[in-house]
Amino acid sequence: MDTVQAFSFALRNLRKAKKMSQEDFLNVCSQGYISQLERGLNNPTLGMVDELANQMQVHPLTLILKTYSCRQPDLTLEELMTLAINEIRSLEPPSTKL
């Protein structure tokens, strides 16, 4: 599954889990745009991911994590989080204590 398809699946599933309709996003974007996202016809910006997540009252990482759990079903949520945490930590500069 490619990333756009995985995002469309994640968005639709989170929206339904929150018992929200596409119309509940009208203060963020049009119902037509949500429909396009959920059908994998559009690719959202990072800002739009943030707005969609906020509208559903979830952290944007939840939407992103759900996307990549769809894309990589062989990994558990815990494995995906551990992978990301380890990568972030490995890229942080060492702390300098005086």
C-alpha positions in Angstrom: 0.0 0.0 0.0 1.5 3.4 -0.9 1.5 6.3 1.5 -1.4 8.2 -0.1 -3.6 5.1 0.1 -2.5 4.4 3.7 -3.2 8.0 4.7 -6.7 7.8 3.1 -7.4 4.6 5.1 -6.1 6.0 8.3 -8.0 9.3 8.0 -11.3 7.5 7.2 -10.9 5.0 10.1 -9.9 7.6 12.7 -12.8 9.8 11.6 -15.3 7.0 11.9 -13.8 5.9 15.2 -14.4 9.4 16.4 -18.0 9.1 15.1 -17.5 12.2 12.9 -18.9 12.9 9.5 -17.1 14.5 6.6 -19.2 17.6 7.3 -17.7 17.9 10.7 -14.5 19.2 9.0 -16.2 22.1 7.2 -14.3 24.6 9.4 -11.0 23.0 8.2 -11.8 22.3 4.6 -14.6 21.4 2.2 -16.5 18.1 2.4 -15.3 17.5 -1.2 -11.6 17.8 -0.1 -12.1 15.3 2.8 -13.7 12.9 0.3 -10.8 13.2 -2.0 -8.4 12.6 0.8 -10.3 9.5 1.9 -10.3 8.2 -1.6 -6.6 8.7 -2.0 -7.1 11.3 -4.8 -5.3 14.1 -2.9 -2.1 14.3 -0.8 -2.4 16.7 2.2 0.2 19.2 3.3 1.7 18.8 6.8 -0.4 21.8 7.9 -3.5 20.1 6.7 -2.6 16.9 8.6 -2.2 19.0 11.7 -5.6 20.7 11.2 -7.4 17.4 10.5 -5.9 15.8 13.6 -6.8 18.8 15.7 -10.4 18.6 14.4 -10.5 14.9 15.5 -8.9 15.8 18.8 -5.9 13.5 18.3 -2.3 14.3 18.1 -1.0 14.6 14.5 1.4 11.8 15.2 -1.6 9.5 15.8 -2.7 10.2 12.3 0.8 9.7 10.9 1.4 6.6 13.0 -1.9 5.1 11.8 -0.9 5.8 8.3 2.4 4.0 8.6 0.9 1.1 10.5 -1.3 0.6 7.4 1.6 0.9 5.1 3.8 -1.5 7.2 1.4 -4.0 8.7 4.2 -6.4 9.6 5.3 -3.9 12.3 3.4 -3.3 15.5 2.6 0.2 16.7 5.2 -0.3 19.5 7.8 -1.3 16.9 7.1 1.7 14.8 7.3 4.1 17.8 10.5 2.5 19.0 12.0 2.8 15.5 11.1 6.5 15.4 12.2 7.2 18.9 15.6 5.5 18.4 16.1 7.4 15.1 15.3 10.8 16.7 17.6 10.1 19.7 20.4 9.0 17.4 20.1 12.4 15.5 20.1 14.6 18.6 23.3 16.3 19.4 24.9 15.1 22.7 24.0 17.3 25.6 26.7 19.6 27.0 26.7 19.9 30.7 28.8 22.6 32.3 
